[in-house]
Amino acid sequence: MITMIVMRWIARISIAVLTVVLTAGQQKTDLESFELIWSTLRSEYWDASMAKLDWQAIHEQYLHELKAAKDTDEARAVMSRMMHRLPSSHLAIIPGWAYDRADTPVSTPASTSAATSTRPAVPRC
């Protein structure tokens, strides 16, 4: 019985350590995605006044929320809320896996499609 309890604790600690390691890399990707979304909207959004919003203040507000996100799903939700401050029904976050699938011809295995992709390298969130 004691052995089983010890094994459960070891498993929990191992999972916690693994989660921290994975999260550190994913946090970097989430931050890169956030900055790409924010700067692209700033430079490309059709309304140069950004709907009369203080886009820099919005950056600071949502950056703070992004850094507090516990996982990528929460980070995407923060980015989505930021984007939807702008009055537009055509803004969305498309996860990287959707691009990976779109780049894969039906007759080509997924493992070879990355080498033939013509998309520019952007962070995959």
C-alpha positions as CSV (number, residue, x, y, z in Angstrom):
1,M,0.0,0.0,0.0
2,I,2.8,2.4,0.9
3,T,4.6,1.5,-2.3
4,M,1.5,2.4,-4.3
5,I,1.1,5.7,-2.6
6,V,4.8,6.5,-3.3
7,M,4.4,5.5,-6.9
8,R,1.4,7.8,-7.3
9,W,3.4,10.7,-5.9
10,I,6.3,10.0,-8.2
11,A,4.0,9.9,-11.1
12,R,2.4,13.2,-10.1
13,I,5.7,14.9,-9.7
14,S,7.0,13.6,-13.0
15,I,3.9,14.9,-14.8
16,A,4.3,18.2,-13.1
17,V,7.9,18.5,-14.1
18,L,7.1,17.5,-17.7
19,T,4.2,20.0,-17.8
20,V,6.6,22.9,-16.7
21,V,9.1,21.9,-19.4
22,L,6.5,21.8,-22.1
23,T,4.8,25.0,-20.9
24,A,8.1,27.0,-21.0
25,G,8.5,26.3,-24.8
26,Q,4.8,26.8,-25.4
27,Q,4.7,30.1,-23.5
28,K,7.4,31.4,-25.9
29,T,5.3,30.3,-28.9
30,D,2.2,31.8,-27.4
31,L,4.0,35.1,-26.8
32,E,5.3,35.1,-30.4
33,S,1.8,34.4,-31.7
34,F,0.4,37.2,-29.5
35,E,3.0,39.7,-30.8
36,L,2.4,38.7,-34.4
37,I,-1.4,39.1,-34.1
38,W,-1.1,42.4,-32.4
39,S,1.5,43.9,-34.7
40,T,-0.3,42.6,-37.9
41,L,-3.6,44.1,-36.8
42,R,-1.8,47.4,-36.0
43,S,-0.3,47.6,-39.4
44,E,-2.9,45.9,-41.6
45,Y,-6.3,46.5,-40.0
46,W,-8.5,48.4,-42.5
47,D,-9.3,51.2,-40.0
48,A,-6.1,53.1,-39.2
49,S,-7.7,54.5,-36.0
50,M,-8.1,51.0,-34.7
51,A,-11.8,51.8,-34.1
52,K,-10.6,54.7,-31.9
53,L,-9.1,52.2,-29.4
54,D,-5.8,52.7,-27.7
55,W,-4.1,49.8,-29.3
56,Q,-0.9,50.1,-27.3
57,A,-2.9,50.0,-24.0
58,I,-4.8,47.0,-25.3
59,H,-1.4,45.3,-26.0
60,E,-0.3,45.9,-22.4
61,Q,-3.7,44.7,-20.9
62,Y,-3.8,41.5,-22.9
63,L,-0.1,40.8,-22.6
64,H,-0.5,40.7,-18.9
65,E,-3.4,38.3,-19.3
66,L,-1.4,36.2,-21.7
67,K,1.5,35.8,-19.3
68,A,-1.0,34.6,-16.7
69,A,-2.5,31.9,-19.0
70,K,-2.0,28.4,-17.7
71,D,-2.0,26.7,-21.1
72,T,-2.3,27.3,-24.8
73,D,-6.1,27.1,-24.8
74,E,-6.2,30.0,-22.3
75,A,-3.6,31.9,-24.3
76,R,-5.7,31.5,-27.4
77,A,-8.7,32.8,-25.6
78,V,-6.8,35.9,-24.5
79,M,-5.6,36.5,-28.1
80,S,-9.2,36.0,-29.3
81,R,-10.6,38.5,-26.8
82,M,-7.9,41.0,-27.9
83,M,-8.8,40.6,-31.5
84,H,-12.5,40.9,-30.9
85,R,-12.1,44.3,-29.3
86,L,-12.0,45.4,-33.0
87,P,-15.4,45.5,-34.7
88,S,-14.8,42.7,-37.2
89,S,-16.5,39.4,-37.8
90,H,-13.7,38.1,-39.9
91,L,-10.9,37.7,-37.3
92,A,-10.0,34.3,-35.9
93,I,-7.1,32.3,-34.6
94,I,-6.5,29.2,-36.8
95,P,-4.3,26.6,-34.9
96,G,-1.1,25.5,-36.6
97,W,-2.5,21.9,-37.0
98,A,-5.2,23.3,-39.3
99,Y,-2.5,24.7,-41.6
100,D,-0.5,21.4,-41.4
101,R,-3.6,19.5,-42.6
102,A,-4.4,22.1,-45.3
103,D,-0.8,21.8,-46.7
104,T,-1.1,18.0,-46.9
105,P,-2.4,16.7,-50.3
106,V,-4.7,13.8,-49.9
107,S,-2.2,11.3,-51.5
108,T,0.8,12.6,-49.6
109,P,1.7,11.3,-46.1
110,A,1.8,14.1,-43.5
111,S,5.5,13.4,-42.7
112,T,6.6,14.6,-46.1
113,S,4.3,17.6,-46.5
114,A,6.3,20.0,-44.3
115,A,9.2,19.9,-46.7
116,T,7.0,21.0,-49.6
117,S,5.1,23.7,-47.8
118,T,5.3,27.2,-49.3
119,R,3.9,29.0,-46.3
120,P,6.3,31.4,-44.5
121,A,7.5,30.4,-41.1
122,V,5.2,31.8,-38.4
123,P,4.7,30.7,-34.8
124,R,2.1,27.9,-34.6
125,C,-0.2,28.5,-31.7
